[in-house]
Structure formats: C-alpha cells, structure tokens
Amino acid sequence: MLKWQAINLDGLTLMAAGAYNDLWSKVHMQPEVNLQAQLDIRSKAVVPIRNGTIDPALAGWYEPLERIHRLAR
C-alpha cells in the first residue's frame, strides 16, 4: 500500500500531486489515488503541491493537475 502525506487545515488539504508513472506507483500517487485519498480524508478543498518539481517526469507539466481536475468532476 502506498503511504502518502497530506496536511489538512480545517478542511483545506495540501497534497502532493506531481510526477507519476505506472512504474513509480509504489512511491508516487497516480491521479486516481490522489483523488481517492482526498475523498478518504473528507477534504473540502485541495491545494495540489509539488507539481512540476521533477523535470524528467513522463507526464506533461500540467497533466497531473488536469487529470485530477477531470476525475473530480
């Protein structure tokens, strides 16, 4: 099971939403896992952090955020 970190400030959650790939699924959250984690902790609003911090990531620069946004709809 992937362990993740989040900071919850009265319903506002700061959660990593950056570089990911199927090959890294044990150490980086996929957007689907990120969204489920937000639901699990009953976050009212999320501020994605650590996005775009790894240049060699295989996803596009904004793709993780766009993917989470599409999933959340």
KEVEX-441803 format. One record per atom (N, C-alpha, C): residue number from 1; residue in one letter; atom name; z negated, y negated, x. Coordinates in steps of 0.1 Angstrom, whole numbers. Atoms other than C-alpha are relative to their C-alpha. Layout:
<rs>
NUM:a:CA:Z:Y:X .
...
</rs>
This chain:
<rs>
1:m:N:0:12:8 .
1:m:CA:0:0:0 .
1:m:C:0:-12:9 .
2:l:N:-1:13:-7 .
2:l:CA:9:-35:12 .
2:l:C:-12:-8:-3 .
3:k:N:11:9:2 .
3:k:CA:-20:-58:17 .
3:k:C:5:-14:2 .
4:w:N:-5:13:0 .
4:w:CA:-14:-94:10 .
4:w:C:-11:-10:-1 .
5:q:N:10:11:0 .
5:q:CA:-33:-127:13 .
5:q:C:5:-11:-9 .
6:a:N:-2:11:9 .
6:a:CA:-35:-154:-13 .
6:a:C:-12:-9:0 .
7:i:N:11:10:2 .
7:i:CA:-56:-185:-17 .
7:i:C:1:-5:-14 .
8:n:N:0:4:14 .
8:n:CA:-65:-192:-53 .
8:n:C:-9:-11:-2 .
9:l:N:8:12:2 .
9:l:CA:-77:-227:-61 .
9:l:C:0:-3:-15 .
10:d:N:1:2:15 .
10:d:CA:-87:-227:-98 .
10:d:C:13:2:-7 .
11:g:N:-12:-4:7 .
11:g:CA:-55:-210:-109 .
11:g:C:13:-4:7 .
12:l:N:-11:4:-9 .
12:l:CA:-32:-226:-83 .
12:l:C:-1:9:12 .
13:t:N:0:-10:-11 .
13:t:CA:-22:-199:-58 .
13:t:C:9:-3:11 .
14:l:N:-8:1:-12 .
14:l:CA:-9:-203:-23 .
14:l:C:3:14:5 .
15:m:N:-3:-14:-4 .
15:m:CA:10:-171:-14 .
15:m:C:13:0:8 .
16:a:N:-11:-1:-9 .
16:a:CA:34:-162:13 .
16:a:C:12:5:-8 .
17:a:N:-12:-4:6 .
17:a:CA:70:-159:1 .
17:a:C:12:-3:9 .
18:g:N:-10:3:-10 .
18:g:CA:92:-158:31 .
18:g:C:9:12:3 .
19:a:N:-9:-10:-5 .
19:a:CA:111:-134:52 .
19:a:C:-3:14:-5 .
20:y:N:2:-14:5 .
20:y:CA:116:-99:38 .
20:y:C:13:8:1 .
21:n:N:-12:-9:-1 .
21:n:CA:139:-69:40 .
21:n:C:-6:13:-4 .
22:d:N:5:-14:3 .
22:d:CA:136:-33:28 .
22:d:C:-6:7:12 .
23:l:N:5:-6:-12 .
23:l:CA:130:-23:64 .
23:l:C:-14:-5:3 .
24:w:N:13:6:-3 .
24:w:CA:99:-46:65 .
24:w:C:-9:1:-12 .
25:s:N:8:-1:13 .
25:s:CA:84:-36:31 .
25:s:C:-14:3:2 .
26:k:N:14:-3:-2 .
26:k:CA:52:-24:47 .
26:k:C:-8:-12:6 .
27:v:N:7:12:-6 .
27:v:CA:45:-58:63 .
27:v:C:4:-13:-6 .
28:h:N:-4:12:7 .
28:h:CA:63:-84:42 .
28:h:C:3:3:-15 .
29:m:N:-2:-2:15 .
29:m:CA:63:-87:4 .
29:m:C:14:-3:-4 .
30:q:N:-12:2:7 .
30:q:CA:95:-83:-15 .
30:q:C:-2:-10:-11 .
31:p:N:3:10:11 .
31:p:CA:100:-110:-42 .
31:p:C:-6:7:-12 .
32:e:N:6:-7:12 .
32:e:CA:92:-84:-69 .
32:e:C:-15:3:2 .
33:v:N:14:-3:-3 .
33:v:CA:59:-75:-52 .
33:v:C:-7:-13:0 .
34:n:N:7:13:0 .
34:n:CA:51:-112:-47 .
34:n:C:-3:-4:-15 .
35:l:N:2:4:14 .
35:l:CA:56:-119:-84 .
35:l:C:-10:9:-7 .
36:q:N:11:-9:6 .
36:q:CA:35:-88:-94 .
36:q:C:-13:-4:5 .
37:a:N:13:4:-5 .
37:a:CA:7:-100:-71 .
37:a:C:-4:-12:-7 .
38:q:N:4:12:7 .
38:q:CA:8:-134:-88 .
38:q:C:-5:4:-14 .
39:l:N:4:-4:13 .
39:l:CA:5:-117:-122 .
39:l:C:-13:8:1 .
40:d:N:13:-7:-2 .
40:d:CA:-23:-94:-109 .
40:d:C:-12:-9:1 .
41:i:N:12:9:-2 .
41:i:CA:-45:-123:-99 .
41:i:C:0:-11:-11 .
42:r:N:0:10:12 .
42:r:CA:-36:-142:-131 .
42:r:C:1:-14:5 .
43:s:N:-2:14:-5 .
43:s:CA:-23:-172:-112 .
43:s:C:7:-8:-11 .
44:k:N:-6:10:9 .
44:k:CA:-14:-202:-134 .
44:k:C:12:-7:6 .
45:a:N:-11:7:-8 .
45:a:CA:9:-218:-108 .
45:a:C:-1:5:14 .
46:v:N:-1:-5:-14 .
46:v:CA:21:-207:-74 .
46:v:C:7:-10:9 .
47:v:N:-6:7:-10 .
47:v:CA:29:-226:-43 .
47:v:C:4:10:11 .
48:p:N:-5:-9:-11 .
48:p:CA:51:-204:-20 .
48:p:C:-2:-7:13 .
49:i:N:1:5:-14 .
49:i:CA:42:-208:16 .
49:i:C:6:9:10 .
50:r:N:-5:-8:-11 .
50:r:CA:55:-196:49 .
50:r:C:15:4:-2 .
51:n:N:-14:-2:2 .
51:n:CA:91:-197:36 .
51:n:C:8:-6:11 .
52:g:N:-9:6:-10 .
52:g:CA:118:-202:62 .
52:g:C:-6:-2:13 .
53:t:N:7:1:-13 .
53:t:CA:95:-197:91 .
53:t:C:5:10:11 .
54:i:N:-5:-10:-10 .
54:i:CA:114:-168:107 .
54:i:C:15:-1:-1 .
55:d:N:-15:2:-1 .
55:d:CA:150:-176:118 .
55:d:C:8:13:-1 .
56:p:N:-8:-12:0 .
56:p:CA:162:-140:123 .
56:p:C:-1:8:-13 .
57:a:N:1:-8:13 .
57:a:CA:153:-130:87 .
57:a:C:14:2:-5 .
58:l:N:-13:-4:6 .
58:l:CA:182:-113:69 .
58:l:C:3:-7:-13 .
59:a:N:-3:8:12 .
59:a:CA:178:-133:37 .
59:a:C:4:-14:3 .
60:g:N:-3:14:-2 .
60:g:CA:192:-167:33 .
60:g:C:-12:-9:0 .
61:w:N:12:9:-2 .
61:w:CA:169:-197:40 .
61:w:C:-8:-2:-13 .
62:y:N:6:3:13 .
62:y:CA:162:-204:3 .
62:y:C:0:12:-9 .
63:e:N:-2:-12:9 .
63:e:CA:170:-169:-11 .
63:e:C:-14:6:-5 .
64:p:N:13:-5:5 .
64:p:CA:133:-157:-13 .
64:p:C:-5:-8:-12 .
65:l:N:5:9:11 .
65:l:CA:123:-187:-34 .
65:l:C:9:1:-12 .
66:e:N:-9:-1:12 .
66:e:CA:154:-185:-56 .
66:e:C:-2:13:-7 .
67:r:N:1:-13:6 .
67:r:CA:149:-148:-61 .
67:r:C:-13:1:-8 .
68:i:N:13:0:7 .
68:i:CA:112:-152:-71 .
68:i:C:2:-8:-13 .
69:h:N:-2:9:12 .
69:h:CA:122:-180:-95 .
69:h:C:8:7:-11 .
70:r:N:-8:-8:10 .
70:r:CA:149:-158:-112 .
70:r:C:-8:11:-6 .
71:l:N:9:-11:5 .
71:l:CA:124:-129:-115 .
71:l:C:-10:-5:-10 .
72:a:N:11:5:8 .
72:a:CA:98:-151:-131 .
72:a:C:4:-5:-13 .
73:r:N:-5:5:13 .
73:r:CA:120:-163:-159 .
73:r:C:-1:11:-11 .
</rs>
